[in-house]
Amino acid sequence: MHQHLSTVGNFLHHGMTRYLLLIISFFISISSYAENSDFEQAVARFKTSQNVKAKAVRIFHLGFLNKNVTSHGSLSISAPNKMNITVAKGKELLDMTGNDFTMKMFGLEHKTSSISNAQFKTFQAVLTAIINGTPTLLNGVKGIDISKSGDLLTISIDPSCELDKDKKPMFTSYTITLDCKSGVINTLRLNRKGKSYIEYTFSDFIFH
């Protein structure tokens, strides 16, 4: 009798565990679907465009001085994998062409690649997904958190997820905000240590 009850108890225990796992999986699936749906809505205009242009304002916040350096310029996007932000009358830029990144700032030029420099791998994947209006390109990509508040979709990127533990990224995180209602990129922010950051704000989009 005792053995019979033990068997029934084990059956109920395992059955309940499976049931709870199914419920958890169900809600995770719903959450993922909602995120993809919001993302698709936010980037729908990019999916049907080959070239996109906008005005850009860059704020370089120096955390240790609590000071902002502001520059004006433009954003240019070309499918399938090119994004260029030029400010300060063309003297400074952030450019992604395929896997290659170029940054010019304060007279210095830095070049790298998401292939040889893993900290840019997820960043490059997210930008490519936006440019092509295809969130499914991010399936299986690590280090991404997507949240929504009102019409604003926020994509947070952790570059350290692709690095060895003893290596430190140039930027501690990246944040991109998209407007689901107007279908544009609101901001792109590159966070550094010590509360310093580089933030680009975009306006007056033209889609072709």
C-alpha positions as CSV (number, residue, x, y, z in Angstrom):
1,M,0.0,0.0,0.0
2,H,2.8,2.4,1.0
3,Q,4.7,1.6,-2.3
4,H,1.5,2.2,-4.2
5,L,1.0,5.7,-2.6
6,S,4.6,6.5,-3.2
7,T,4.2,5.6,-6.9
8,V,1.1,7.8,-7.2
9,G,3.0,10.6,-5.4
10,N,5.9,10.5,-7.8
11,F,3.5,10.4,-10.7
12,L,1.7,13.5,-9.5
13,H,5.0,15.2,-8.7
14,H,6.4,14.6,-12.2
15,G,3.1,15.4,-13.8
16,M,2.8,18.7,-12.0
17,T,6.4,19.6,-12.9
18,R,5.7,19.0,-16.6
19,Y,2.5,21.0,-16.3
20,L,4.4,24.0,-14.7
21,L,7.1,23.7,-17.4
22,L,4.5,23.8,-20.1
23,I,2.9,26.9,-18.6
24,I,6.3,28.7,-18.3
25,S,7.1,27.8,-21.9
26,F,3.8,29.1,-23.0
27,F,4.2,32.5,-21.4
28,I,7.8,32.7,-22.6
29,S,6.5,32.0,-26.1
30,I,3.8,34.7,-25.8
31,S,6.4,37.2,-24.5
32,S,8.8,36.4,-27.4
33,Y,5.9,36.7,-29.9
34,A,4.9,40.1,-28.5
35,E,8.5,41.4,-28.6
36,N,8.9,40.2,-32.3
37,S,5.5,41.8,-33.2
38,D,6.5,45.1,-31.6
39,F,9.9,45.0,-33.3
40,E,8.4,44.2,-36.7
41,Q,6.0,47.2,-36.3
42,A,8.9,49.5,-35.3
43,V,11.1,48.6,-38.3
44,A,8.4,48.0,-41.0
45,R,9.3,51.2,-42.9
46,F,12.9,50.0,-43.1
47,K,11.9,46.7,-44.7
48,T,10.4,48.5,-47.7
49,S,13.2,51.0,-48.1
50,Q,16.6,50.8,-49.7
51,N,17.9,54.2,-48.5
52,V,17.1,56.2,-45.4
53,K,18.3,59.6,-44.3
54,A,17.8,61.8,-41.2
55,K,19.2,64.6,-39.2
56,A,21.4,63.6,-36.3
57,V,22.5,65.3,-33.1
58,R,25.4,63.7,-31.1
59,I,25.9,64.3,-27.4
60,F,29.2,63.2,-26.0
61,H,28.7,63.2,-22.2
62,L,31.9,63.3,-20.2
63,G,30.9,61.7,-16.9
64,F,33.9,62.7,-14.9
65,L,33.3,66.4,-15.8
66,N,29.5,66.2,-16.0
67,K,29.7,68.0,-19.3
68,N,28.1,67.6,-22.7
69,V,29.8,68.2,-26.1
70,T,27.1,68.5,-28.8
71,S,27.6,68.2,-32.5
72,H,25.1,68.2,-35.4
73,G,25.1,66.1,-38.6
74,S,23.3,63.4,-40.5
75,L,22.3,59.7,-40.6
76,S,22.5,57.7,-43.8
77,I,21.3,54.1,-44.0
78,S,21.6,51.8,-47.1
79,A,20.3,48.2,-47.2
80,P,21.4,45.6,-46.5
81,N,24.1,46.5,-44.0
82,K,25.4,50.1,-44.1
83,M,24.8,52.8,-41.5
84,N,26.8,56.1,-41.4
85,I,26.4,58.9,-38.8
86,T,28.5,62.0,-39.7
87,V,28.7,65.0,-37.4
88,A,30.9,68.1,-36.8
89,K,30.9,69.1,-40.5
90,G,32.1,65.6,-41.6
91,K,35.1,65.6,-39.2
92,E,33.6,62.9,-36.9
93,L,31.7,59.8,-37.7
94,L,30.4,56.3,-36.7
95,D,30.2,54.0,-39.7
96,M,29.1,50.4,-40.1
97,T,29.7,48.8,-43.5
98,G,29.0,45.1,-43.4
99,N,31.1,43.7,-40.5
100,D,33.5,46.7,-40.5
101,F,33.2,49.6,-38.1
102,T,34.9,53.0,-38.3
103,M,34.8,55.7,-35.6
104,K,36.4,59.1,-36.0
105,M,36.4,61.4,-32.9
106,F,38.5,64.3,-31.7
107,G,40.9,63.8,-34.6
108,L,41.4,60.0,-33.9
109,E,40.3,57.2,-36.1
110,H,39.5,53.7,-34.9
111,K,38.8,50.8,-37.2
112,T,37.6,47.3,-36.2
113,S,35.4,44.4,-37.3
114,S,32.6,42.4,-35.7
115,I,34.5,39.3,-36.9
116,S,37.8,40.0,-35.3
117,N,36.4,42.0,-32.4
118,A,33.6,40.0,-30.7
119,Q,32.3,42.9,-28.7
120,F,30.7,44.4,-31.8
121,K,29.1,41.1,-33.0
122,T,25.7,41.6,-31.3
123,F,25.6,45.4,-32.0
124,Q,26.2,44.7,-35.7
125,A,23.5,42.0,-35.7
126,V,20.9,44.4,-34.2
127,L,21.7,47.2,-36.6
128,T,21.5,44.8,-39.6
129,A,18.1,43.6,-38.3
130,I,16.8,47.1,-38.1
131,I,18.2,48.2,-41.5
132,N,16.5,45.2,-43.2
133,G,13.3,45.4,-41.1
134,T,13.8,41.8,-40.2
135,P,13.8,41.0,-36.4
136,T,14.1,37.2,-37.2
137,L,17.8,37.9,-38.0
138,L,18.3,38.1,-34.2
139,N,17.1,34.6,-33.6
140,G,19.7,32.9,-31.4
141,V,21.7,36.1,-30.9
142,K,22.9,36.5,-27.3
143,G,23.1,39.6,-25.1
144,I,19.8,41.3,-26.2
145,D,17.0,42.6,-24.0
146,I,13.9,44.1,-25.6
147,S,11.2,46.1,-23.7
148,K,8.4,48.4,-24.6
149,S,6.9,51.5,-22.9
150,G,4.1,53.2,-24.7
151,D,5.1,53.6,-28.4
152,L,8.8,53.3,-27.5
153,L,10.7,50.0,-28.0
154,T,14.0,49.8,-26.3
155,I,16.7,47.4,-27.3
156,S,19.6,46.9,-24.8
157,I,22.7,45.2,-25.9
158,D,25.4,43.7,-23.7
159,P,28.6,43.4,-25.7
160,S,30.4,41.4,-22.9
161,C,28.4,38.3,-23.6
162,E,30.6,37.6,-26.6
163,L,33.9,38.2,-24.8
164,D,36.2,36.1,-22.6
165,K,35.8,37.0,-18.9
166,D,39.2,38.6,-18.7
167,K,38.5,41.0,-21.6
168,K,36.7,44.3,-21.1
169,P,34.6,45.9,-23.9
170,M,35.2,49.4,-25.2
171,F,31.5,50.2,-24.4
172,T,29.7,48.7,-21.5
173,S,26.4,48.6,-23.3
174,Y,24.5,49.9,-26.3
175,T,20.9,51.1,-26.2
176,I,18.7,51.7,-29.2
177,T,15.2,53.2,-29.0
178,L,12.6,52.8,-31.8
179,D,9.3,54.5,-32.2
180,C,6.7,51.9,-33.0
181,K,4.1,54.5,-34.1
182,S,6.3,56.5,-36.5
183,G,8.6,53.6,-37.4
184,V,11.9,55.4,-36.9
185,I,15.0,55.2,-34.8
186,N,14.8,57.7,-32.0
187,T,18.2,57.3,-30.3
188,L,21.4,55.3,-30.4
189,R,23.5,55.3,-27.2
190,L,26.9,53.9,-26.6
191,N,27.6,53.7,-22.8
192,R,31.1,53.9,-21.4
193,K,32.5,53.5,-17.9
194,G,32.2,56.3,-15.4
195,K,28.8,57.4,-16.6
196,S,30.2,58.7,-19.8
197,Y,28.3,58.0,-23.0
198,I,27.8,58.9,-26.7
199,E,24.2,59.4,-27.7
200,Y,22.8,60.1,-31.1
201,T,19.3,61.5,-31.5
202,F,17.6,61.4,-35.0
203,S,14.8,63.4,-36.6
204,D,13.3,64.3,-40.0
205,F,13.5,60.9,-41.6
206,I,13.3,60.4,-45.3
207,F,12.7,56.9,-46.7
208,H,13.4,55.9,-50.3
